[in-house]
Protein backbone atom coordinates (compact mmCIF):
# COMPACT_ATOMS: atom_id res chain seq x y z
CA UNK A 1 0.00 0.00 0.00
CA UNK A 2 1.24 3.47 -0.89
CA UNK A 3 -0.54 6.73 -0.13
CA UNK A 4 0.49 9.89 -2.00
CA UNK A 5 -0.64 13.32 -0.77
CA UNK A 6 0.88 16.75 -0.10
CA UNK A 7 4.28 15.72 -1.48
CA UNK A 8 4.56 12.85 1.01
CA UNK A 9 4.47 9.11 0.32
CA UNK A 10 3.27 6.77 3.06
CA UNK A 11 4.19 3.14 2.30
CA UNK A 12 3.15 0.13 4.35
CA UNK A 13 6.17 -1.07 6.30
CA UNK A 14 8.05 -4.03 4.82
CA UNK A 15 10.55 -6.30 6.53
CA UNK A 16 13.39 -4.89 4.44
CA UNK A 17 13.04 -1.55 6.27
CA UNK A 18 12.77 -2.72 9.87
CA UNK A 19 16.50 -2.37 10.60
CA UNK A 20 16.38 1.29 9.59
CA UNK A 21 13.33 1.76 11.83
CA UNK A 22 15.18 0.03 14.69
CA UNK A 23 18.12 2.43 14.36
CA UNK A 24 15.75 5.40 14.48
CA UNK A 25 13.82 3.94 17.40
CA UNK A 26 17.03 3.38 19.40
CA UNK A 27 18.27 6.94 18.85
CA UNK A 28 17.96 9.26 21.86
CA UNK A 29 15.67 11.85 20.21
CA UNK A 30 13.09 9.11 19.58
CA UNK A 31 13.72 6.61 22.40
CA UNK A 32 13.61 9.13 25.24
CA UNK A 33 10.13 10.27 24.23
CA UNK A 34 8.74 6.73 24.36
CA UNK A 35 7.28 4.82 27.29
CA UNK A 36 9.56 1.86 26.45
CA UNK A 37 13.13 3.18 26.50
CA UNK A 38 15.25 0.03 26.43
CA UNK A 39 17.53 -0.56 23.46
CA UNK A 40 15.91 -2.87 20.91
CA UNK A 41 17.90 -5.75 19.38
CA UNK A 42 17.55 -6.97 15.77
CA UNK A 43 15.86 -10.11 17.08
CA UNK A 44 13.35 -8.10 19.09
CA UNK A 45 12.69 -5.90 16.09
CA UNK A 46 11.91 -8.89 13.89
CA UNK A 47 9.54 -10.33 16.49
CA UNK A 48 7.84 -6.93 16.74
CA UNK A 49 7.41 -6.76 12.97
CA UNK A 50 5.84 -10.22 12.89
CA UNK A 51 3.41 -9.10 15.59
CA UNK A 52 2.24 -5.98 13.69
CA UNK A 53 2.20 -7.28 10.11
CA UNK A 54 -1.55 -7.87 10.12
CA UNK A 55 -4.93 -6.19 9.60
CA UNK A 56 -5.02 -4.74 13.12
CA UNK A 57 -1.96 -2.58 12.48
CA UNK A 58 -0.94 -0.27 9.67
CA UNK A 59 2.64 0.98 10.02
CA UNK A 60 3.70 3.34 7.22
CA UNK A 61 7.19 4.38 6.16
CA UNK A 62 7.32 8.12 5.47
CA UNK A 63 9.04 9.16 2.24
CA UNK A 64 9.80 12.83 1.60
CA UNK A 65 11.85 14.28 -1.24
CA UNK A 66 13.16 10.84 -2.20
CA UNK A 67 14.30 9.65 1.25
CA UNK A 68 12.85 7.69 4.12
CA UNK A 69 12.46 9.97 7.12
CA UNK A 70 10.20 8.34 9.71
CA UNK A 71 7.27 6.14 10.63
CA UNK A 72 3.53 6.83 10.91
CA UNK A 73 1.25 4.22 12.39
CA UNK A 74 -2.29 3.23 13.09
CA UNK A 75 -2.41 0.36 15.55
CA UNK A 76 -5.20 -1.43 17.42
CA UNK A 77 -7.31 -0.98 14.28
CA UNK A 78 -10.96 -1.92 14.79
CA UNK A 79 -12.57 -2.11 11.37
CA UNK A 80 -16.06 -2.51 12.83
CA UNK A 81 -16.07 0.53 15.13
CA UNK A 82 -13.61 2.34 12.81
CA UNK A 83 -11.23 3.37 15.58
CA UNK A 84 -7.46 3.10 15.97
CA UNK A 85 -4.47 4.51 17.84
CA UNK A 86 -2.10 6.73 15.88
CA UNK A 87 1.59 7.54 16.36
CA UNK A 88 4.37 9.32 14.51
CA UNK A 89 8.10 9.71 14.86
CA UNK A 90 10.77 11.09 12.57
CA UNK A 91 14.15 9.40 12.29
CA UNK A 92 15.66 12.39 10.48
CA UNK A 93 16.13 15.06 13.14
CA UNK A 94 16.62 17.82 10.56
CA UNK A 95 12.87 17.74 9.92
CA UNK A 96 11.86 18.25 13.56
CA UNK A 97 11.55 22.03 13.41
CA UNK A 98 9.89 22.09 9.98
CA UNK A 99 6.35 21.83 8.65
CA UNK A 100 6.98 18.30 7.30
CA UNK A 101 5.32 16.50 10.26
CA UNK A 102 2.13 18.45 9.56
CA UNK A 103 2.20 17.39 5.89
CA UNK A 104 2.40 13.77 7.05
CA UNK A 105 -0.25 14.01 9.75
CA UNK A 106 -2.80 15.95 7.72
CA UNK A 107 -2.39 13.63 4.72
CA UNK A 108 -3.09 10.62 6.92
CA UNK A 109 -5.88 12.17 8.98
CA UNK A 110 -7.80 13.52 5.99
CA UNK A 111 -7.68 10.17 4.23
CA UNK A 112 -8.74 8.36 7.39
CA UNK A 113 -11.70 10.58 8.22
CA UNK A 114 -12.88 11.52 4.72
CA UNK A 115 -12.45 8.27 2.76
CA UNK A 116 -12.38 5.56 5.43
CA UNK A 117 -15.14 7.30 7.44
CA UNK A 118 -13.20 6.74 10.66
CA UNK A 119 -15.02 7.57 13.89
CA UNK A 120 -12.15 8.23 16.25
CA UNK A 121 -8.37 8.14 16.55
CA UNK A 122 -6.52 7.81 19.85
CA UNK A 123 -2.93 8.65 20.75
CA UNK A 124 -0.77 8.07 23.81
CA UNK A 125 1.63 10.84 24.79
CA UNK A 126 3.95 11.08 27.78
CA UNK A 127 2.84 13.82 30.14
CA UNK A 128 6.39 15.21 30.07
CA UNK A 129 6.48 15.49 26.26
CA UNK A 130 5.08 18.99 25.96
CA UNK A 131 6.14 19.39 22.32
CA UNK A 132 4.13 16.33 21.29
CA UNK A 133 1.14 17.46 23.36
CA UNK A 134 1.21 20.88 21.70
CA UNK A 135 1.54 19.33 18.25
CA UNK A 136 -1.32 16.89 18.69
CA UNK A 137 -3.71 19.39 20.29
CA UNK A 138 -3.15 21.68 17.30
CA UNK A 139 -4.45 18.85 15.13
CA UNK A 140 -7.56 18.36 17.25
CA UNK A 141 -6.59 15.74 19.84
CA UNK A 142 -8.09 16.22 23.29
CA UNK A 143 -7.12 14.60 26.57
CA UNK A 144 -9.42 11.66 27.25
CA UNK A 145 -11.53 11.61 30.38
CA UNK A 146 -9.76 10.38 33.51
CA UNK A 147 -6.24 10.75 32.11
CA UNK A 148 -5.04 13.78 34.09
CA UNK A 149 -3.00 11.77 36.62
CA UNK A 150 -1.56 9.28 34.11
CA UNK A 151 2.05 9.56 32.95
CA UNK A 152 1.36 8.04 29.51
CA UNK A 153 -1.83 9.91 28.74
CA UNK A 154 -4.49 8.98 26.21
CA UNK A 155 -5.76 11.62 23.80
CA UNK A 156 -8.59 11.28 21.28
CA UNK A 157 -9.74 13.01 18.12
CA UNK A 158 -12.73 12.77 15.78
CA UNK A 159 -13.51 14.46 12.49
CA UNK A 160 -15.31 17.33 14.20
CA UNK A 161 -12.44 18.18 16.57
CA UNK A 162 -9.95 17.92 13.68
CA UNK A 163 -11.94 20.39 11.59
CA UNK A 164 -12.46 22.75 14.52
CA UNK A 165 -8.79 22.93 15.57
CA UNK A 166 -6.69 22.29 12.47
CA UNK A 167 -8.14 24.80 10.00
CA UNK A 168 -5.09 27.07 9.85
CA UNK A 169 -2.71 24.12 9.69
CA UNK A 170 -4.66 22.52 6.85
CA UNK A 171 -4.63 25.79 4.92
CA UNK A 172 -0.85 26.10 5.39
CA UNK A 173 -0.35 22.48 4.32
CA UNK A 174 -2.23 23.09 1.08
CA UNK A 175 -0.21 26.21 0.35
CA UNK A 176 3.08 24.41 0.96
CA UNK A 177 2.08 21.36 -1.08
CA UNK A 178 1.45 23.46 -4.19
CA UNK A 179 0.01 21.25 -6.91
CA UNK A 180 0.34 17.97 -4.94
CA UNK A 181 -3.03 18.25 -3.24
CA UNK A 182 -5.04 15.22 -4.31
CA UNK A 183 -4.82 11.84 -2.64
CA UNK A 184 -3.68 8.80 -4.62
CA UNK A 185 -3.71 5.35 -3.03
CA UNK A 186 -2.11 2.28 -4.57
CA UNK A 187 -3.34 -1.10 -3.35
CA UNK A 188 -0.71 -3.64 -4.31
CA UNK A 189 -1.13 -7.40 -4.95
CA UNK A 190 0.22 -8.19 -1.47
CA UNK A 191 -2.52 -6.04 0.04
CA UNK A 192 -5.13 -8.22 -1.66
CA UNK A 193 -3.39 -11.36 -0.41
CA UNK A 194 -3.47 -10.07 3.18
CA UNK A 195 -7.05 -8.78 2.98
CA UNK A 196 -6.03 -5.17 3.65
CA UNK A 197 -7.11 -3.98 0.21
CA UNK A 198 -10.58 -5.44 0.63
CA UNK A 199 -10.99 -3.53 3.92
CA UNK A 200 -10.06 -0.27 2.21
CA UNK A 201 -12.28 -0.91 -0.80
CA UNK A 202 -15.27 -1.73 1.38
CA UNK A 203 -15.02 1.69 3.01
CA UNK A 204 -14.09 3.46 -0.22
CA UNK A 205 -17.26 2.11 -1.86
CA UNK A 206 -19.28 4.95 -0.31
CA UNK A 207 -17.08 7.53 -2.03
CA UNK A 208 -16.72 6.22 -5.57
CA UNK A 209 -18.33 9.42 -6.86
CA UNK A 210 -15.23 11.23 -5.55
CA UNK A 211 -12.61 8.70 -6.62
CA UNK A 212 -11.17 7.45 -9.88
CA UNK A 213 -10.32 3.75 -9.93
CA UNK A 214 -7.64 2.45 -12.27
CA UNK A 215 -6.10 -1.01 -12.62
CA UNK A 216 -2.40 -1.15 -13.57
CA UNK A 217 0.39 -3.70 -13.39
CA UNK A 218 1.38 -2.19 -10.02
CA UNK A 219 -2.07 -2.79 -8.53
CA UNK A 220 -5.32 -0.85 -8.16
CA UNK A 221 -5.12 2.94 -7.91
CA UNK A 222 -7.72 5.13 -6.21
CA UNK A 223 -7.33 8.83 -6.94
CA UNK A 224 -9.26 11.89 -5.87
CA UNK A 225 -11.05 13.48 -8.81
C-alpha positions in Angstrom: 0.0 0.0 0.0 1.2 3.5 -0.9 -0.5 6.7 -0.1 0.5 9.9 -2.0 -0.6 13.3 -0.8 0.9 16.8 -0.1 4.3 15.7 -1.5 4.6 12.9 1.0 4.5 9.1 0.3 3.3 6.8 3.1 4.2 3.1 2.3 3.1 0.1 4.4 6.2 -1.1 6.3 8.1 -4.0 4.8 10.5 -6.3 6.5 13.4 -4.9 4.4 13.0 -1.6 6.3 12.8 -2.7 9.9 16.5 -2.4 10.6 16.4 1.3 9.6 13.3 1.8 11.8 15.2 0.0 14.7 18.1 2.4 14.4 15.8 5.4 14.5 13.8 3.9 17.4 17.0 3.4 19.4 18.3 6.9 18.8 18.0 9.3 21.9 15.7 11.9 20.2 13.1 9.1 19.6 13.7 6.6 22.4 13.6 9.1 25.2 10.1 10.3 24.2 8.7 6.7 24.4 7.3 4.8 27.3 9.6 1.9 26.5 13.1 3.2 26.5 15.2 0.0 26.4 17.5 -0.6 23.5 15.9 -2.9 20.9 17.9 -5.7 19.4 17.6 -7.0 15.8 15.9 -10.1 17.1 13.4 -8.1 19.1 12.7 -5.9 16.1 11.9 -8.9 13.9 9.5 -10.3 16.5 7.8 -6.9 16.7 7.4 -6.8 13.0 5.8 -10.2 12.9 3.4 -9.1 15.6 2.2 -6.0 13.7 2.2 -7.3 10.1 -1.6 -7.9 10.1 -4.9 -6.2 9.6 -5.0 -4.7 13.1 -2.0 -2.6 12.5 -0.9 -0.3 9.7 2.6 1.0 10.0 3.7 3.3 7.2 7.2 4.4 6.2 7.3 8.1 5.5 9.0 9.2 2.2 9.8 12.8 1.6 11.9 14.3 -1.2 13.2 10.8 -2.2 14.3 9.7 1.2 12.8 7.7 4.1 12.5 10.0 7.1 10.2 8.3 9.7 7.3 6.1 10.6 3.5 6.8 10.9 1.3 4.2 12.4 -2.3 3.2 13.1 -2.4 0.4 15.6 -5.2 -1.4 17.4 -7.3 -1.0 14.3 -11.0 -1.9 14.8 -12.6 -2.1 11.4 -16.1 -2.5 12.8 -16.1 0.5 15.1 -13.6 2.3 12.8 -11.2 3.4 15.6 -7.5 3.1 16.0 -4.5 4.5 17.8 -2.1 6.7 15.9 1.6 7.5 16.4 4.4 9.3 14.5 8.1 9.7 14.9 10.8 11.1 12.6 14.1 9.4 12.3 15.7 12.4 10.5 16.1 15.1 13.1 16.6 17.8 10.6 12.9 17.7 9.9 11.9 18.2 13.6 11.6 22.0 13.4 9.9 22.1 10.0 6.3 21.8 8.7 7.0 18.3 7.3 5.3 16.5 10.3 2.1 18.5 9.6 2.2 17.4 5.9 2.4 13.8 7.0 -0.3 14.0 9.7 -2.8 16.0 7.7 -2.4 13.6 4.7 -3.1 10.6 6.9 -5.9 12.2 9.0 -7.8 13.5 6.0 -7.7 10.2 4.2 -8.7 8.4 7.4 -11.7 10.6 8.2 -12.9 11.5 4.7 -12.5 8.3 2.8 -12.4 5.6 5.4 -15.1 7.3 7.4 -13.2 6.7 10.7 -15.0 7.6 13.9 -12.1 8.2 16.2 -8.4 8.1 16.6 -6.5 7.8 19.8 -2.9 8.7 20.7 -0.8 8.1 23.8 1.6 10.8 24.8 4.0 11.1 27.8 2.8 13.8 30.1 6.4 15.2 30.1 6.5 15.5 26.3 5.1 19.0 26.0 6.1 19.4 22.3 4.1 16.3 21.3 1.1 17.5 23.4 1.2 20.9 21.7 1.5 19.3 18.3 -1.3 16.9 18.7 -3.7 19.4 20.3 -3.1 21.7 17.3 -4.4 18.9 15.1 -7.6 18.4 17.2 -6.6 15.7 19.8 -8.1 16.2 23.3 -7.1 14.6 26.6 -9.4 11.7 27.3 -11.5 11.6 30.4 -9.8 10.4 33.5 -6.2 10.7 32.1 -5.0 13.8 34.1 -3.0 11.8 36.6 -1.6 9.3 34.1 2.1 9.6 32.9 1.4 8.0 29.5 -1.8 9.9 28.7 -4.5 9.0 26.2 -5.8 11.6 23.8 -8.6 11.3 21.3 -9.7 13.0 18.1 -12.7 12.8 15.8 -13.5 14.5 12.5 -15.3 17.3 14.2 -12.4 18.2 16.6 -10.0 17.9 13.7 -11.9 20.4 11.6 -12.5 22.7 14.5 -8.8 22.9 15.6 -6.7 22.3 12.5 -8.1 24.8 10.0 -5.1 27.1 9.9 -2.7 24.1 9.7 -4.7 22.5 6.8 -4.6 25.8 4.9 -0.9 26.1 5.4 -0.4 22.5 4.3 -2.2 23.1 1.1 -0.2 26.2 0.3 3.1 24.4 1.0 2.1 21.4 -1.1 1.5 23.5 -4.2 0.0 21.2 -6.9 0.3 18.0 -4.9 -3.0 18.3 -3.2 -5.0 15.2 -4.3 -4.8 11.8 -2.6 -3.7 8.8 -4.6 -3.7 5.3 -3.0 -2.1 2.3 -4.6 -3.3 -1.1 -3.3 -0.7 -3.6 -4.3 -1.1 -7.4 -4.9 0.2 -8.2 -1.5 -2.5 -6.0 0.0 -5.1 -8.2 -1.7 -3.4 -11.4 -0.4 -3.5 -10.1 3.2 -7.1 -8.8 3.0 -6.0 -5.2 3.6 -7.1 -4.0 0.2 -10.6 -5.4 0.6 -11.0 -3.5 3.9 -10.1 -0.3 2.2 -12.3 -0.9 -0.8 -15.3 -1.7 1.4 -15.0 1.7 3.0 -14.1 3.5 -0.2 -17.3 2.1 -1.9 -19.3 5.0 -0.3 -17.1 7.5 -2.0 -16.7 6.2 -5.6 -18.3 9.4 -6.9 -15.2 11.2 -5.6 -12.6 8.7 -6.6 -11.2 7.4 -9.9 -10.3 3.7 -9.9 -7.6 2.4 -12.3 -6.1 -1.0 -12.6 -2.4 -1.2 -13.6 0.4 -3.7 -13.4 1.4 -2.2 -10.0 -2.1 -2.8 -8.5 -5.3 -0.8 -8.2 -5.1 2.9 -7.9 -7.7 5.1 -6.2 -7.3 8.8 -6.9 -9.3 11.9 -5.9 -11.1 13.5 -8.8 
